[in-house]
Amino acid sequence: MGKKTFTEKEISLLSKNPYVRSVSVKGITYSDKFKQLFMKQSERGMFPGEIFEALGFDEEVIGISRIRNSAARRRKAFEKDGVMLCNHRNQIQIRVKR
C-alpha cells in the first residue's frame, strides 16, 4: 500500500491547524513551534500519537505511519546535530543535547 494522500477536505482541515506551515495532497510541513513542542512533550514521556492529538491533529487524518515517521525524523535530527533550533518570538534558542 502506498503513502496516504489527503483529500481536499483534509487539506482544508489541516491548513487551519496553527502548527501546519503547509500541506498538500502528498504531505505536511510542520511549523517550528510544532517541532519544539513535539520534542518537549517527547522528553516528558508522551507518545507521538498523544502529542499529535494534544496539538490538534486527528490520527485518522494524519495516519499512524506519518506520525511515526515524523517522530523518527525529530529524534534523528536531535541525535545527529545535538542541538534543537527553535524560533520563539523571533528568537533562536539553541539547546545542546546532553
JOTA-V499049 format. One record per pair of residues at least 24 apart in sequence whose C-alpha atoms are under 10 Angstrom apart, sorted by the first residue. I is the first residue (numbers start at 1). J is the second residue. Records with the same first field share a line. If there is no record, write none. Layout:
I->J  J
//
This chain:
3->27  63  65  66
4->61  62  63  65  66
5->61  62  63
6->61  62
7->61
10->58  61  62
11->61
13->57  58  61
14->56  57  58  61  62
16->56
17->55  56  57
18->55  56
19->55  56  57
20->57
27->62  66
28->62  66  70
30->70
31->86  87
32->85  86  87  88
33->86  87  88
34->86
35->70  71  74  84  85  86  87
36->74  84  85  86  87  88
37->86
38->70  71  74  75
39->71  74  75  78  84
42->71  74  75
47->71
48->72
//
